[in-house]
Amino acid sequence: DYVGIVCTLPCLNSGRFEVFDSSGGQDTDSFHSLIGTVSPDVLADVYVSVENHVQNLASFVDHWLSYQTLWDSQVGDVAASVEGDLRRWHELILQVSTARATLDSTDTTAEFGPIVVRFNKVQSQVNLKYDSWQKELQSYFATVLSGRIQENYDKTVDAKSRLEKVSLEGSSAATSEIVLGVTYLQEVTQNLPAWHKMSKELSDSEKLLKRQRHVFSREWVEASLVAGQMQQLEQLLAKRTRTMEEQVPLLQSRVAAEDKANSARISELVENWGENKPLMGNITPNEALETLAKFEFNMKKAQLDQENLVKAKDALGLDVGATSTAISSCLDELLDLKEVWEVVSKPHETLQEIKDSPWATTVVRKVRSKLDDLLIALRSLPNRIRQYNAYTALYDEIKSYLSGQSSLSDMKTDALKDRHWKTILQKLNIHVSYNELTIGMLWDHGLLDRKKDMAEVLQVAQGEMAIEVFLSEVKERWTNQELDLVLYQSRVRLIRGWDDLFNQLDEHTGGLILMRSSPYYRAVREFQEDGNLWEDRLTKLRAAFDAWIDVQRRWVYLEGIFFGSADIKAQ
């Protein structure tokens, strides 16, 4: 500082009194040149002093800039990061209070050597924002604390209520009640220190909010109520513990007997599981999952009873011994099976939708596409799923349906009429009408396994279809047949094209005669009636055409004689 003051002093200027110009005059207006005469050690101290001022100024500015986070951050985000940890909330509230105390200062300026910083306007804005931020943070903390106090109060009241219901009278209480009672006593005894610690944390947190002058809501539950319930719980626990200690021999005998009975129940359950677990794929996923749900309930109950018995024996000083892991192994196997059936259930539902499709509106090509998609989905499942029979059975079923698609396509032919479908449904033992028939009914009743029977029906249908087409062709031809007439000698119209008419007529008549020898013709009454009718009609038509062509030929011959001869005309 002293060096700066001296070096910046203005030099004396006597130019106004000098008459002659002097080259040795002073060239500068200050004494900066004196710095060269100062020792390096002194200069080093000068630079150190300047750096210290600059660093202190930077720290001071950074300190005020750090309060910018009050505008940049949200209180909700801070509360979410702390969550429900009361210890961290406690520390956070204390840190916020301490930081707020540093802002309560009467100073409005700060000096760093020759530099003066005025921060009175910034200080007022920061104080207002900090107060708002701190109040909102306390509200969040109060909400979390209120929930924890209510939760612990309810938990303590529930524990006290359950302890009051505990019956350890060896002569009147059931064995299961004794086991549950002894187990619960041990559980409460183990949890009591942690509950005391939590009660103290709740009380300390509430006191902290009171010191911060927080305004509590009307629904606020005092932490002292939790402490009071805790004292009553301790007294009741001590009373129940004395009762248990007074009847230890009787309780030991009852628990030992219940342990043997539970072991027998577990053995029976394990044996039942081994016999009836849904491993095979001949049942639906819904049935399998329902069976697994029943087993799971029974196994978890047996496992819980076993754990309670272990705790009861430990509390009564009995030899716990080696605990059987059979029920745990069965439960693990059950969970694996449950996963398999849950995975398989979705493809099975899709397959069931295909099987429920009405046969009358089914498009075989779309059915094949859906089955292919199902196979692709099944192949993409992990190996741990594919090794079970539930997967294998479904996969093989879909593959068999795909292999029988040709038979299914053959059945989707116009040759099959209602009479044929009645025969098919009788052979397959399906007792529904054609309109109610589904693909699944055909598959489930062995359509793909009775290809020979279906081929016979199809052969009959195709034979009858050929007869029906022929009869339709005859009916269509001769019902709509028109004679080709030409004008002859500008006087009369004659029929021409007799060769085509007779050829077609002979062909259809011969076909009707040969049709009588077909077994498919004799099997259908409608064919016989239509065949006889058209055979009679064509026979009569042939006779009419024979007479007509004879008359036409004679008329043409005589017309040339009577109208073409001049002598006859003259006569």
C-alpha positions as CSV (number, residue, x, y, z in Angstrom):
1,D,0.0,0.0,0.0
2,Y,2.8,2.4,0.9
3,V,4.6,1.7,-2.3
4,G,1.5,2.4,-4.3
5,I,0.9,5.7,-2.6
6,V,4.4,6.9,-3.0
7,C,4.8,5.9,-6.7
8,T,1.5,7.5,-7.7
9,L,2.3,11.0,-6.2
10,P,2.6,13.7,-8.9
11,C,6.0,15.2,-9.6
12,L,6.7,18.8,-9.1
13,N,6.9,20.8,-12.3
14,S,9.0,24.1,-12.4
15,G,8.7,24.7,-16.1
16,R,7.0,28.0,-15.7
17,F,10.1,29.5,-14.0
18,E,12.7,28.2,-16.5
19,V,13.9,30.6,-19.1
20,F,16.1,28.2,-21.0
21,D,15.2,24.8,-22.3
22,S,16.9,22.0,-20.4
23,S,17.2,18.5,-21.7
24,G,17.7,17.2,-18.2
25,G,14.2,18.1,-17.2
26,Q,11.7,15.6,-15.7
27,D,9.9,13.4,-18.3
28,T,7.2,11.9,-16.1
29,D,4.3,13.2,-14.1
30,S,4.8,10.7,-11.2
31,F,7.4,8.8,-9.3
32,H,6.9,5.4,-10.9
33,S,10.6,5.3,-11.7
34,L,11.3,4.9,-8.0
35,I,10.1,1.3,-8.2
36,G,13.4,0.4,-9.7
37,T,15.2,1.4,-6.6
38,V,13.1,-0.8,-4.3
39,S,14.6,-4.2,-3.3
40,P,13.1,-7.4,-4.9
41,D,12.0,-8.7,-1.5
42,V,9.8,-5.7,-0.9
43,L,8.3,-6.0,-4.4
44,A,7.5,-9.6,-3.8
45,D,5.7,-8.7,-0.6
46,V,3.7,-6.1,-2.6
47,Y,2.6,-8.6,-5.2
48,V,1.6,-11.1,-2.4
49,S,-0.5,-8.5,-0.8
50,V,-2.2,-7.7,-4.1
51,E,-2.9,-11.4,-4.8
52,N,-4.4,-11.9,-1.3
53,H,-6.8,-9.0,-1.8
54,V,-7.9,-10.4,-5.2
55,Q,-8.4,-13.9,-3.8
56,N,-10.4,-12.6,-0.8
57,L,-12.5,-10.6,-3.2
58,A,-13.1,-13.6,-5.5
59,S,-14.1,-15.8,-2.5
60,F,-16.5,-13.0,-1.3
61,V,-18.1,-12.7,-4.7
62,D,-18.4,-16.5,-5.1
63,H,-20.1,-16.7,-1.7
64,W,-22.8,-14.3,-2.8
65,L,-23.1,-16.0,-6.2
66,S,-23.7,-19.3,-4.5
67,Y,-27.1,-18.0,-3.4
68,Q,-28.2,-18.1,-7.0
69,T,-29.1,-21.7,-6.4
70,L,-32.1,-20.4,-4.4
71,W,-33.6,-19.3,-7.6
72,D,-32.3,-22.1,-9.8
73,S,-33.4,-25.1,-7.6
74,Q,-36.8,-26.3,-6.4
75,V,-37.5,-27.1,-2.8
76,G,-39.4,-30.2,-4.0
77,D,-36.3,-31.6,-5.7
78,V,-34.3,-31.2,-2.5
79,A,-37.0,-32.9,-0.4
80,A,-37.2,-35.7,-2.9
81,S,-33.5,-36.4,-2.6
82,V,-33.7,-36.6,1.2
83,E,-36.9,-38.7,1.0
84,G,-38.0,-40.0,4.5
85,D,-34.6,-40.2,6.3
86,L,-35.2,-38.2,9.5
87,R,-31.5,-38.0,10.3
88,R,-30.7,-36.4,7.0
89,W,-33.7,-34.0,7.3
90,H,-32.5,-33.0,10.8
91,E,-29.0,-32.2,9.4
92,L,-30.5,-30.3,6.5
93,I,-32.7,-28.1,8.6
94,L,-29.8,-27.3,11.0
95,Q,-27.5,-26.5,8.0
96,V,-30.2,-24.2,6.5
97,S,-30.6,-22.4,9.9
98,T,-26.8,-21.9,10.3
99,A,-26.5,-20.6,6.8
100,R,-29.3,-18.2,7.4
101,A,-27.6,-16.8,10.5
102,T,-24.6,-15.7,8.4
103,L,-26.9,-13.4,6.4
104,D,-28.0,-11.5,9.5
105,S,-25.3,-8.8,9.4
106,T,-25.5,-5.0,9.8
107,D,-22.5,-4.5,7.4
108,T,-23.4,-3.3,3.9
109,T,-19.9,-2.9,2.5
110,A,-16.7,-5.0,2.4
111,E,-13.2,-3.6,1.7
112,F,-10.4,-5.4,0.0
113,G,-7.5,-3.0,0.0
114,P,-8.4,-0.2,-2.4
115,I,-11.5,-2.2,-3.6
116,V,-14.9,-1.5,-1.9
117,V,-17.9,-3.8,-2.5
118,R,-21.4,-2.6,-1.6
119,F,-23.8,-5.6,-1.2
120,N,-26.8,-4.1,0.7
121,K,-29.2,-4.5,-2.2
122,V,-28.1,-8.1,-2.9
123,Q,-28.3,-8.9,0.8
124,S,-32.0,-7.8,1.1
125,Q,-33.0,-9.8,-2.0
126,V,-31.2,-13.0,-0.8
127,N,-32.7,-12.6,2.7
128,L,-36.2,-12.5,1.3
129,K,-35.7,-15.5,-1.0
130,Y,-33.9,-17.5,1.7
131,D,-36.7,-16.9,4.2
132,S,-39.2,-18.1,1.7
133,W,-37.1,-21.1,0.7
134,Q,-36.5,-22.1,4.4
135,K,-40.2,-21.8,5.3
136,E,-41.1,-24.1,2.3
137,L,-38.4,-26.6,3.3
138,Q,-39.8,-26.7,6.8
139,S,-43.3,-27.4,5.5
140,Y,-41.9,-30.4,3.5
141,F,-40.1,-31.6,6.6
142,A,-43.3,-31.2,8.7
143,T,-45.3,-33.2,6.2
144,V,-42.7,-36.1,6.3
145,L,-42.5,-36.0,10.0
146,S,-46.3,-35.9,10.5
147,G,-46.6,-39.1,8.3
148,R,-43.8,-40.8,10.3
149,I,-45.3,-39.9,13.6
150,Q,-48.8,-41.2,12.5
151,E,-47.2,-44.3,11.1
152,N,-45.3,-45.1,14.3
153,Y,-48.3,-44.2,16.5
154,D,-50.5,-46.6,14.5
155,K,-47.8,-49.3,14.6
156,T,-47.4,-49.0,18.4
157,V,-51.2,-49.0,19.0
158,D,-51.5,-52.1,16.8
159,A,-48.7,-53.9,18.6
160,K,-50.3,-53.1,22.0
161,S,-53.7,-54.3,20.7
162,R,-52.1,-57.6,19.5
163,L,-50.3,-58.0,22.8
164,E,-53.5,-57.6,24.7
165,K,-55.1,-60.4,22.6
166,V,-52.2,-62.8,23.2
167,S,-53.3,-65.7,25.3
168,L,-50.6,-67.9,27.0
169,E,-52.9,-69.7,29.4
170,G,-51.8,-73.3,28.8
171,S,-55.1,-74.9,29.7
172,S,-57.5,-72.7,27.7
173,A,-55.6,-71.4,24.7
174,A,-55.2,-73.4,21.5
175,T,-51.8,-74.6,20.6
176,S,-51.7,-72.4,17.4
177,E,-52.5,-69.4,19.6
178,I,-49.7,-70.2,22.0
179,V,-47.2,-70.5,19.2
180,L,-48.3,-67.2,17.6
181,G,-48.3,-65.5,21.1
182,V,-44.8,-66.7,22.0
183,T,-43.5,-65.7,18.6
184,Y,-45.1,-62.3,18.7
185,L,-43.7,-61.7,22.2
186,Q,-40.2,-62.4,20.9
187,E,-40.7,-60.3,17.8
188,V,-41.8,-57.3,19.9
189,T,-38.9,-57.8,22.3
190,Q,-36.5,-57.7,19.4
191,N,-38.1,-54.6,17.8
192,L,-38.5,-52.6,21.0
193,P,-35.0,-51.0,20.9
194,A,-35.4,-49.8,17.3
195,W,-38.9,-48.5,18.2
196,H,-37.4,-46.5,21.1
197,K,-34.8,-45.1,18.9
198,M,-37.4,-44.0,16.3
199,S,-39.5,-42.4,19.0
200,K,-36.5,-40.4,20.2
201,E,-35.8,-39.3,16.6
202,L,-39.4,-38.2,16.2
203,S,-39.3,-36.2,19.4
204,D,-36.0,-34.5,18.5
205,S,-37.4,-33.6,15.0
206,E,-40.5,-32.1,16.5
207,K,-38.5,-30.1,19.0
208,L,-36.3,-28.8,16.1
209,L,-39.4,-27.6,14.2
210,K,-40.7,-25.9,17.4
211,R,-37.4,-24.1,17.7
212,Q,-37.8,-22.9,14.1
213,R,-41.2,-21.5,15.1
214,H,-43.0,-23.7,12.7
215,V,-46.8,-23.4,12.8
216,F,-48.3,-26.9,13.2
217,S,-51.6,-27.9,11.6
218,R,-54.7,-28.9,13.7
219,E,-54.4,-32.5,12.7
220,W,-50.8,-32.7,14.0
221,V,-50.2,-35.8,16.3
222,E,-47.7,-35.0,19.0
223,A,-44.6,-37.2,19.3
224,S,-45.3,-37.4,23.0
225,L,-48.3,-39.6,22.2
226,V,-46.0,-42.1,20.5
227,A,-43.8,-42.1,23.6
228,G,-46.8,-42.6,25.8
229,Q,-48.0,-45.6,23.8
230,M,-44.5,-47.0,23.9
231,Q,-44.5,-46.9,27.7
232,Q,-47.8,-48.7,27.8
233,L,-46.5,-51.3,25.3
234,E,-43.5,-51.9,27.5
235,Q,-45.6,-52.4,30.6
236,L,-47.9,-54.8,28.7
237,L,-44.9,-56.7,27.2
238,A,-43.4,-57.1,30.7
239,K,-46.7,-58.5,32.0
240,R,-47.0,-61.0,29.1
241,T,-43.4,-62.0,29.5
242,R,-43.9,-62.8,33.2
243,T,-47.0,-64.9,32.3
244,M,-45.0,-66.8,29.8
245,E,-42.1,-67.5,32.2
246,E,-44.5,-68.8,34.8
247,Q,-45.9,-71.4,32.4
248,V,-42.8,-72.4,30.5
249,P,-43.0,-76.2,31.1
250,L,-46.6,-76.4,29.9
251,L,-45.9,-74.1,26.9
252,Q,-42.9,-76.1,26.0
253,S,-44.9,-79.3,25.8
254,R,-47.7,-77.7,23.8
255,V,-45.2,-76.2,21.3
256,A,-43.3,-79.5,21.0
257,A,-46.6,-81.3,20.2
258,E,-47.5,-78.6,17.6
259,D,-44.1,-79.0,16.1
260,K,-44.7,-82.7,15.5
261,A,-48.1,-82.0,14.0
262,N,-46.7,-79.3,11.7
263,S,-44.0,-81.7,10.5
264,A,-46.6,-84.2,9.6
265,R,-48.7,-81.6,7.8
266,I,-45.6,-80.5,5.8
267,S,-44.8,-84.1,4.9
268,E,-48.3,-84.7,3.7
269,L,-48.2,-81.4,1.7
270,V,-44.9,-82.3,0.1
271,E,-46.2,-85.7,-0.8
272,N,-49.4,-84.2,-2.3
273,W,-47.2,-81.8,-4.3
274,G,-45.1,-84.6,-5.7
275,E,-48.3,-86.4,-6.9
276,N,-50.4,-83.5,-8.1
277,K,-48.1,-80.8,-9.3
278,P,-49.1,-79.6,-12.8
279,L,-46.1,-80.7,-14.8
280,M,-47.8,-82.2,-17.8
281,G,-49.2,-80.1,-20.7
282,N,-52.5,-81.9,-21.0
283,I,-54.2,-79.2,-18.9
284,T,-54.9,-75.6,-19.6
285,P,-52.8,-72.8,-18.2
286,N,-55.7,-71.5,-16.2
287,E,-56.3,-74.8,-14.5
288,A,-52.5,-75.2,-13.8
289,L,-52.3,-71.7,-12.3
290,E,-55.3,-72.3,-10.2
291,T,-53.7,-75.5,-8.8
292,L,-50.4,-73.7,-8.2
293,A,-52.2,-70.8,-6.4
294,K,-53.8,-73.3,-4.0
295,F,-50.4,-75.1,-3.4
296,E,-48.7,-71.7,-3.0
297,F,-51.1,-70.6,-0.3
298,N,-50.7,-73.8,1.6
299,M,-46.9,-73.9,1.3
300,K,-46.5,-70.3,2.4
301,K,-48.8,-70.9,5.4
302,A,-46.8,-74.1,6.3
303,Q,-43.5,-72.2,5.9
304,L,-44.8,-69.4,8.1
305,D,-46.0,-71.9,10.8
306,Q,-42.6,-73.5,10.7
307,E,-40.8,-70.2,11.1
308,N,-43.1,-69.3,14.0
309,L,-42.5,-72.6,15.7
310,V,-38.7,-72.1,15.4
311,K,-39.1,-68.7,17.0
312,A,-41.4,-70.1,19.7
313,K,-38.9,-72.9,20.5
314,D,-36.1,-70.4,20.7
315,A,-38.1,-68.2,23.0
316,L,-39.0,-71.1,25.3
317,G,-35.5,-72.5,25.4
318,L,-36.3,-75.6,23.4
319,D,-33.8,-77.3,21.1
320,V,-34.5,-75.8,17.6
321,G,-32.5,-78.5,15.8
322,A,-32.1,-78.7,12.0
323,T,-35.0,-77.1,10.2
324,S,-36.4,-79.0,7.3
325,T,-35.9,-77.4,3.9
326,A,-38.4,-79.6,2.0
327,I,-41.1,-76.9,2.0
328,S,-38.7,-74.3,0.7
329,S,-37.5,-76.5,-2.1
330,C,-41.1,-77.2,-3.1
331,L,-41.9,-73.5,-3.0
332,D,-38.9,-72.8,-5.3
333,E,-40.1,-75.4,-7.7
334,L,-43.6,-74.1,-7.5
335,L,-42.4,-70.5,-8.4
336,D,-40.5,-71.9,-11.4
337,L,-43.6,-73.8,-12.6
338,K,-45.7,-70.7,-12.1
339,E,-43.3,-68.7,-14.3
340,V,-43.5,-71.3,-17.0
341,W,-47.3,-71.5,-17.0
342,E,-47.6,-67.7,-17.0
343,V,-45.3,-67.5,-20.0
344,V,-47.2,-70.2,-21.9
345,S,-50.6,-68.8,-21.0
346,K,-50.4,-66.0,-23.6
347,P,-49.7,-68.2,-26.6
348,H,-52.3,-70.7,-25.3
349,E,-54.9,-67.8,-25.2
350,T,-54.0,-66.9,-28.8
351,L,-54.4,-70.5,-29.9
352,Q,-57.7,-70.7,-28.1
353,E,-58.9,-67.7,-30.0
354,I,-58.0,-69.4,-33.3
355,K,-59.9,-72.6,-32.1
356,D,-63.0,-70.6,-31.2
357,S,-63.2,-69.1,-34.7
358,P,-66.4,-70.2,-36.5
359,W,-65.7,-72.7,-39.3
360,A,-68.1,-71.1,-41.7
361,T,-66.2,-67.9,-41.8
362,T,-62.7,-69.3,-41.4
363,V,-59.9,-68.5,-43.9
364,V,-57.5,-71.4,-43.8
365,R,-54.6,-69.2,-45.1
366,K,-55.0,-66.8,-42.2
367,V,-55.1,-69.7,-39.7
368,R,-51.8,-71.0,-41.0
369,S,-50.2,-67.6,-40.7
370,K,-51.3,-67.2,-37.1
371,L,-50.0,-70.7,-36.2
372,D,-46.7,-69.9,-37.8
373,D,-46.5,-66.7,-35.7
374,L,-47.2,-68.7,-32.6
375,L,-44.4,-71.2,-33.4
376,I,-41.9,-68.3,-33.9
377,A,-43.0,-66.8,-30.5
378,L,-42.5,-70.1,-28.7
379,R,-39.1,-70.7,-30.3
380,S,-38.0,-67.3,-28.9
381,L,-38.6,-68.3,-25.3
382,P,-35.6,-69.0,-23.1
383,N,-34.3,-72.5,-22.6
384,R,-35.4,-72.7,-18.9
385,I,-39.0,-72.4,-20.2
386,R,-38.6,-74.7,-23.1
387,Q,-37.4,-77.7,-21.0
388,Y,-40.9,-78.1,-19.4
389,N,-43.6,-80.3,-20.7
390,A,-46.1,-77.4,-20.6
391,Y,-44.1,-75.8,-23.4
392,T,-43.4,-79.0,-25.3
393,A,-47.1,-80.0,-25.3
394,L,-48.2,-76.7,-26.7
395,Y,-45.4,-76.6,-29.3
396,D,-46.3,-80.1,-30.5
397,E,-50.0,-79.3,-30.6
398,I,-49.4,-76.3,-32.8
399,K,-47.0,-78.2,-35.0
400,S,-49.6,-81.0,-35.5
401,Y,-52.2,-78.4,-36.5
402,L,-49.8,-77.0,-39.1
403,S,-49.0,-80.5,-40.4
404,G,-52.7,-81.1,-40.9
405,Q,-53.4,-77.8,-42.8
406,S,-53.8,-79.7,-46.1
407,S,-56.6,-81.7,-44.6
408,L,-58.2,-78.5,-43.3
409,S,-57.9,-76.9,-46.7
410,D,-59.6,-79.9,-48.3
411,M,-62.5,-79.5,-46.0
412,K,-63.0,-75.9,-47.1
413,T,-64.5,-76.9,-50.5
414,D,-67.8,-76.0,-52.1
415,A,-68.4,-79.7,-52.8
416,L,-69.3,-80.3,-49.2
417,K,-73.0,-79.6,-48.7
418,D,-75.1,-79.8,-45.6
419,R,-75.8,-83.5,-46.0
420,H,-72.0,-84.2,-46.2
421,W,-71.4,-82.1,-43.1
422,K,-74.0,-84.0,-41.2
423,T,-72.1,-87.2,-42.0
424,I,-68.8,-85.6,-41.0
425,L,-70.2,-84.4,-37.7
426,Q,-71.6,-87.8,-37.0
427,K,-68.3,-89.5,-37.7
428,L,-66.5,-87.0,-35.4
429,N,-69.1,-87.3,-32.7
430,I,-69.8,-83.5,-32.8
431,H,-73.4,-82.6,-31.7
432,V,-73.8,-79.1,-33.0
433,S,-75.1,-77.5,-36.1
434,Y,-72.9,-76.4,-39.0
435,N,-73.3,-72.7,-38.1
436,E,-72.1,-73.4,-34.5
437,L,-69.1,-75.4,-35.6
438,T,-65.6,-74.1,-34.8
439,I,-62.1,-75.0,-35.9
440,G,-61.3,-76.2,-32.3
441,M,-64.1,-78.7,-32.5
442,L,-62.8,-80.3,-35.6
443,W,-59.2,-80.4,-34.2
444,D,-60.3,-81.7,-30.8
445,H,-62.5,-84.4,-32.2
446,G,-59.8,-86.0,-34.3
447,L,-60.3,-84.5,-37.8
448,L,-56.5,-84.7,-38.5
449,D,-56.4,-88.4,-37.2
450,R,-59.3,-89.6,-39.4
451,K,-58.0,-88.6,-42.8
452,K,-59.3,-91.8,-44.4
453,D,-62.9,-91.2,-43.3
454,M,-62.7,-87.6,-44.4
455,A,-61.2,-88.6,-47.8
456,E,-64.2,-91.0,-48.3
457,V,-66.7,-88.2,-47.6
458,L,-64.7,-85.8,-49.8
459,Q,-64.7,-88.4,-52.6
460,V,-68.5,-88.8,-52.4
461,A,-68.9,-85.0,-52.3
462,Q,-66.8,-84.5,-55.3
463,G,-68.6,-87.2,-57.2
464,E,-71.9,-85.7,-56.3
465,M,-70.5,-82.3,-57.2
466,A,-69.7,-83.5,-60.7
467,I,-73.3,-84.8,-61.2
468,E,-74.7,-81.6,-59.8
469,V,-72.5,-79.5,-62.2
470,F,-73.6,-81.7,-65.2
471,L,-77.3,-81.3,-64.3
472,S,-76.8,-77.6,-63.9
473,E,-75.1,-77.4,-67.2
474,V,-78.0,-79.3,-68.9
475,K,-80.6,-77.2,-67.3
476,E,-78.7,-74.0,-68.1
477,R,-78.2,-75.0,-71.7
478,W,-81.7,-76.1,-72.6
479,T,-83.5,-73.6,-70.5
480,N,-81.8,-70.7,-72.2
481,Q,-81.4,-72.3,-75.7
482,E,-82.5,-70.1,-78.6
483,L,-83.0,-71.4,-82.1
484,D,-80.9,-69.8,-84.9
485,L,-83.5,-68.6,-87.6
486,V,-82.7,-67.3,-91.1
487,L,-85.0,-65.7,-93.7
488,Y,-85.6,-68.0,-96.6
489,Q,-86.8,-66.6,-100.0
490,S,-87.9,-63.5,-98.2
491,R,-91.0,-65.4,-97.2
492,V,-90.3,-67.6,-94.2
493,R,-87.8,-68.2,-91.5
494,L,-86.0,-71.6,-91.2
495,I,-83.9,-73.1,-88.4
496,R,-80.2,-73.6,-89.2
497,G,-77.4,-75.3,-87.1
498,W,-79.2,-78.6,-86.8
499,D,-75.9,-80.5,-86.5
500,D,-74.8,-78.6,-83.3
501,L,-78.3,-79.0,-81.8
502,F,-78.4,-82.7,-82.4
503,N,-74.8,-83.3,-81.2
504,Q,-75.4,-81.4,-78.0
505,L,-78.7,-83.0,-77.5
506,D,-77.3,-86.5,-78.0
507,E,-74.3,-85.7,-75.7
508,H,-76.5,-84.6,-72.8
509,T,-79.0,-87.4,-73.3
510,G,-76.2,-90.0,-73.3
511,G,-74.7,-88.3,-70.2
512,L,-78.0,-88.6,-68.4
513,I,-78.3,-92.3,-69.3
514,L,-74.7,-93.0,-68.1
515,M,-75.3,-91.0,-64.9
516,R,-77.8,-93.6,-63.8
517,S,-75.0,-96.2,-63.3
518,S,-73.0,-93.8,-60.9
519,P,-73.3,-94.7,-57.2
520,Y,-73.4,-91.0,-56.3
521,Y,-76.5,-90.6,-58.5
522,R,-78.4,-93.3,-56.8
523,A,-77.5,-91.9,-53.3
524,V,-79.2,-88.5,-53.8
525,R,-82.9,-88.4,-54.5
526,E,-82.8,-84.9,-56.0
527,F,-80.4,-86.1,-58.6
528,Q,-82.7,-89.0,-59.6
529,E,-85.7,-86.6,-59.9
530,D,-83.8,-84.0,-61.9
531,G,-82.1,-86.7,-64.1
532,N,-85.4,-88.4,-65.0
533,L,-87.1,-85.1,-65.6
534,W,-84.4,-83.8,-68.0
535,E,-84.0,-87.2,-69.7
536,D,-87.7,-87.1,-70.5
537,R,-87.6,-83.5,-71.7
538,L,-84.6,-84.1,-73.9
539,T,-86.1,-87.3,-75.4
540,K,-89.3,-85.3,-76.3
541,L,-87.2,-82.5,-77.6
542,R,-85.3,-84.8,-79.8
543,A,-88.5,-86.2,-81.3
544,A,-89.8,-82.7,-81.8
545,F,-86.6,-81.7,-83.6
546,D,-86.7,-84.8,-85.8
547,A,-90.2,-84.0,-86.9
548,W,-89.3,-80.3,-87.3
549,I,-86.3,-81.0,-89.5
550,D,-88.2,-83.4,-91.7
551,V,-91.0,-81.0,-92.2
552,Q,-88.6,-78.2,-92.9
553,R,-86.7,-80.3,-95.4
554,R,-89.9,-81.4,-97.3
555,W,-91.2,-77.8,-97.3
556,V,-88.0,-76.5,-98.9
557,Y,-88.3,-79.3,-101.5
558,L,-91.9,-78.7,-102.3
559,E,-91.6,-75.0,-102.2
560,G,-89.1,-75.2,-105.1
561,I,-91.5,-77.3,-107.1
562,F,-94.7,-75.3,-106.5
563,F,-93.2,-71.8,-106.5
564,G,-90.2,-72.3,-108.7
565,S,-91.9,-73.9,-111.8
566,A,-93.5,-71.5,-114.3
567,D,-95.8,-74.2,-115.7
568,I,-97.3,-74.8,-112.3
569,K,-97.6,-71.1,-111.7
570,A,-99.4,-70.8,-115.0
571,Q,-101.8,-73.5,-114.2
